[in-house]
Amino acid sequence: MSTDQADSGRVHDAPSNNWVYRVLPRSLWPYAQLARWDRPIGWQLLMWPCFWSAALAANAAAALGTFSLARFAFHLLLFFIGAVAMRGAGCTYNDIVDHDIDMAVARTRSRPLPSGRVTRRQAKIFTVLQALAGLVVLLQFNGFSIFLGVFSLVFVAVYPFAKRFTDWPQFFLGLAFSWGAIMGWSAEFGSIGPASIVLYLAAIAWTVGYDTIYAYQDKEDDELIGVRSTARRFGERPRPWLFGLYGLTVLLLFVSFAIAGAGLLAYAGLLVASVMLFYQILVLDIHDAKQCLALFKFNHIVGLIVFAGLCAALLVRLA
């Protein structure tokens, strides 16, 4: 990390004009960076499977005549808050586990722990506080959903270590990051239905795809320090893999919509999202780190389009 970066209190791979640096006192910047509040794409991608599942369940509930707009809106609010809190806790925990690795990677060397702006003890306390905020959110759901939320911590705990023992750490990220695809359905019905299981599998495939694109930013550093990833596994020919992953995502989303009885506009949204997914593959330049990051972030719009299609289908059903 350069002296200028150290003096600025910012991190190398985050926008310097973020609200964090305009609103928060400088003493809180390292904690905001640990939680990635200056990089909202993470909680956005964590939130979308939750929102998809809640909207898909709302479509099914509307068909049964049990839909409640107030309940749906409340669930979305809880998932938003929970995504921000748990993404922050997960990132802080991941930084604690990856402290030594982050010191060896140029893109991550300026983060709060490797740069010495927070101690490991402070980071651990901050992790607990964020997890407690997530627990408060979780306790607002039904008992079965609370059980599911607690169980998901198994995947959260394993993920940071996956890059040490498998070429597929992105799969373990998918297991954790996609859990909301089950939670939204469970929050509505108090159970896991076939539609939510298929939706979960779709979200896993999506996560592996977009995080592979993200991982190409660090491929050279990962090779030097021995960190494993799908980017290293796919090498110079990621397109066949990405076509398979994104193709599986679209297929499984289609099947989950069909099982839940989603309306025509849900499929229209899926069609638009499909074009956006395959566009990423066609234009991808794995040797352009900035483009890889931009395409990774583009998946926020993909998630929004799928959710918008489900909401549009719901409105038509309620009309």
Secondary structure, 3 states (H helix, E strand, C coil): CCHHHHHHCCCCCCCCCCHHHHHCCHHHHHHHHHCCCCCCHHHHHHHHHHHHHHHHHHHHHHHHCCCCHHHHHHHHHHHHHHHHHHHHHHHHHHHHHCHHHHHHCCCCCCCCCCCCCCCHHHHHHHHHHHHHHHHHHHCCCCHHHHHHHHHCHHHHHHHHHHCCCCCCHHHHHHHHHCCHHHHHHHHHHCCCCHHHHHHHHHHHHHHHHHHHHHHHHHHHHHHHHCCCCHHHHHCCCCHHHHHHHHHHHHHHHHHHHHHHCCCHHHHHHHHHHHHHHHHHHHHCCCCCHHHHHHHHHHHHHHHHHHHHHHHHHHHHHHC
